[in-house]
Amino acid sequence: MNFQTVQRILGQLLMLFSVTMLPPVGVSLYFGDGHWQPFFDSFCGMLAVGALIWWPARKAHRDSDSRRRAGTRSWGSDHKAKLRRR
């Protein structure tokens, strides 16, 4: 397994998950309850951590397409063989 690829994807997922903190900020500001700050702080923190994880590995792209196709082909042929046995 390529560590940089995992690092890149993990950073992207953290940055994407940080966006889920924005709707509570909007709802809190809309209703004026004054509790928007923890959500905004969580958004900024997760975005920063995700960016720090993602940045060093942002150009790490591994060609896994050939392996993915090989796995699909072997599963398909195995699946067809099992159907023939029935």
C-alpha positions in Angstrom: 0.0 0.0 0.0 1.3 3.4 -0.9 1.5 5.6 2.2 1.4 8.9 0.2 -1.8 7.9 -1.6 -3.4 7.0 1.8 -2.2 10.3 3.2 -3.7 12.3 0.2 -7.1 10.6 0.5 -7.2 11.0 4.3 -6.4 14.7 4.0 -9.1 15.1 1.4 -11.7 13.3 3.5 -10.9 15.5 6.5 -11.2 18.6 4.4 -14.5 17.3 3.0 -15.8 16.4 6.5 -14.9 19.9 7.8 -17.6 21.3 5.4 -20.2 19.4 7.5 -19.7 21.9 10.3 -20.9 24.8 8.2 -24.7 24.0 8.2 -24.8 24.2 12.0 -23.0 27.5 11.8 -25.7 28.8 9.4 -28.6 27.5 11.5 -27.1 29.0 14.7 -26.6 32.4 13.0 -30.1 32.2 11.5 -31.8 31.5 14.9 -29.4 33.8 16.8 -28.7 31.3 19.6 -25.1 32.4 19.8 -23.5 28.9 19.8 -22.0 29.1 16.3 -18.4 29.5 17.5 -17.6 25.8 18.4 -18.8 24.7 15.0 -16.8 27.3 13.2 -13.7 26.4 15.3 -14.2 22.7 14.4 -14.5 23.6 10.8 -11.3 25.6 10.8 -9.4 23.0 12.8 -10.5 20.1 10.6 -9.8 22.0 7.4 -6.3 23.0 8.7 -5.4 19.5 9.8 -6.8 18.0 6.5 -4.8 20.5 4.5 -1.6 19.8 6.5 -2.0 16.1 5.9 -3.0 16.5 2.2 -0.4 19.1 1.2 2.8 17.0 1.2 1.1 14.2 -0.7 -1.1 16.2 -3.1 0.8 15.0 -6.2 0.9 11.3 -5.2 -1.2 9.5 -7.8 -0.6 5.8 -8.1 -2.0 4.0 -11.1 -4.1 1.3 -9.6 -6.4 1.0 -12.6 -4.6 -2.1 -14.0 -4.9 -3.8 -10.6 -8.5 -2.8 -10.3 -9.3 -4.2 -13.7 -7.4 -7.4 -13.0 -9.4 -7.9 -9.8 -12.6 -7.2 -11.6 -11.7 -9.7 -14.3 -10.8 -12.4 -11.9 -13.9 -11.9 -9.9 -16.0 -12.0 -13.0 -14.4 -15.2 -14.3 -14.7 -16.8 -10.9 -18.3 -15.8 -10.6 -19.1 -17.2 -14.0 -17.4 -20.5 -13.2 -19.4 -20.8 -10.0 -22.6 -20.3 -12.0 -21.6 -22.9 -14.5 -21.1 -25.5 -11.7 -24.7 -25.1 -10.6 
